[in-house]
């Protein structure tokens, strides 16, 4: 099978990890919902991804590469900030890479692919940058 061109796009702005679902009671029933920040970020990812969406939703096995670029903390010295921009110092603080991935995968369902379960291979990396963003690459296997 010949590999088609990967789908590549960048979501500019501070990356948001998937937050814990919130619960509310409506008419005696518990309803779960995304925290506002997570929902807004997912909506934004959906919007950017839709500009790169294939004519038909992808249905086969997929691999994903996600690079999360977080803002360089103000607390870093100039020297450390330069090392962070160069990729020598990387974020080891929370949130975890899988929490970023979860929100992005949720946003791409029904935009790029039919179901998250099609993603069989993933590489997620966290970096620092003066330009916070998330770079996403999706390829059929």
C-alpha positions in Angstrom: 0.0 0.0 0.0 1.4 3.4 -1.0 1.6 5.9 1.8 -0.4 9.1 1.1 0.8 12.5 2.0 0.7 13.0 5.8 -1.8 15.5 7.2 0.3 18.2 8.9 -1.0 21.3 10.8 -0.1 23.6 13.6 -2.3 25.0 16.3 -0.9 28.2 17.6 -1.4 29.4 21.2 -0.7 27.9 24.6 -1.4 24.1 24.5 -4.1 22.9 26.9 -4.1 19.4 28.3 -7.3 17.5 28.6 -8.8 18.4 32.0 -10.7 16.1 34.3 -14.3 15.9 33.3 -16.6 18.0 35.5 -20.0 16.8 36.7 -23.3 18.6 37.2 -26.8 17.3 38.0 -29.6 18.2 35.7 -33.1 17.0 36.6 -31.7 14.4 38.9 -29.3 13.0 36.3 -25.6 13.4 36.4 -24.1 15.0 33.3 -20.4 14.9 32.6 -18.8 17.7 30.6 -15.4 19.1 29.7 -13.9 21.9 31.6 -14.2 25.2 29.6 -10.5 25.5 28.9 -10.3 22.0 27.5 -13.4 22.4 25.5 -12.3 25.7 24.0 -8.9 24.2 23.1 -10.5 21.2 21.4 -12.8 23.4 19.5 -9.8 25.4 18.3 -7.9 22.2 17.3 -11.0 21.1 15.4 -11.2 24.4 13.5 -7.6 24.3 12.5 -7.7 20.5 11.6 -10.9 21.0 9.5 -8.8 23.2 7.2 -6.6 20.2 6.5 -9.3 17.5 6.6 -9.3 14.8 3.9 -12.2 14.6 1.5 -13.4 11.5 3.3 -12.6 10.5 6.9 -9.6 8.3 7.2 -10.6 4.7 8.0 -7.4 2.7 8.2 -4.5 2.4 10.7 -2.9 5.7 11.5 0.2 7.0 13.2 0.5 10.3 14.8 3.3 12.7 15.8 2.5 15.5 18.2 5.0 18.1 19.3 3.8 20.3 22.2 5.6 23.6 22.5 5.0 25.3 25.8 5.9 28.9 26.8 9.3 29.2 28.3 8.9 30.0 32.0 9.7 33.5 33.0 11.6 32.1 36.0 14.4 30.7 33.7 17.6 32.7 33.4 18.5 34.1 30.0 21.0 31.3 29.5 18.5 28.6 30.5 15.8 30.2 28.4 18.2 30.0 25.4 18.9 26.4 26.1 15.1 25.8 26.4 14.5 27.4 23.0 17.3 25.3 21.5 15.6 22.1 22.8 18.3 21.3 25.4 16.0 21.9 28.3 12.5 20.3 28.1 9.4 20.5 30.2 9.3 17.8 32.9 6.5 19.4 34.9 2.8 18.5 34.5 0.7 18.1 32.5 1.8 14.8 31.1 2.2 14.3 27.3 -0.8 11.8 27.3 -3.1 14.5 28.6 -2.2 16.7 25.7 -2.6 13.8 23.3 -6.1 12.9 24.7 -7.6 16.3 24.0 -6.1 16.5 20.5 -7.3 13.0 19.6 -10.8 13.8 20.9 -10.8 16.9 18.7 -9.8 15.0 15.6 -12.6 12.4 15.7 -15.1 12.9 12.9 -12.8 15.6 11.4 -9.7 13.6 10.3 -10.7 10.0 11.2 -13.7 8.0 12.2 -12.5 6.8 15.6 -9.5 7.3 17.9 -8.9 3.5 18.0 -7.5 3.8 14.5 -4.4 5.5 15.9 -2.0 2.6 16.4 1.3 4.4 16.8 2.0 7.7 18.5 5.1 9.9 19.3 4.4 12.8 21.6 7.1 15.3 22.7 7.1 18.3 25.0 9.3 21.3 24.2 9.7 24.9 25.2 9.4 27.8 22.7 8.8 31.5 22.5 5.9 30.6 20.2 3.7 28.2 22.0 1.9 25.8 19.7 1.1 22.2 18.9 2.4 20.6 15.7 0.4 17.6 14.5 1.3 15.1 11.9 -1.0 12.2 10.9 -0.1 9.5 8.4 -1.8 6.4 7.1 0.1 3.2 7.7 
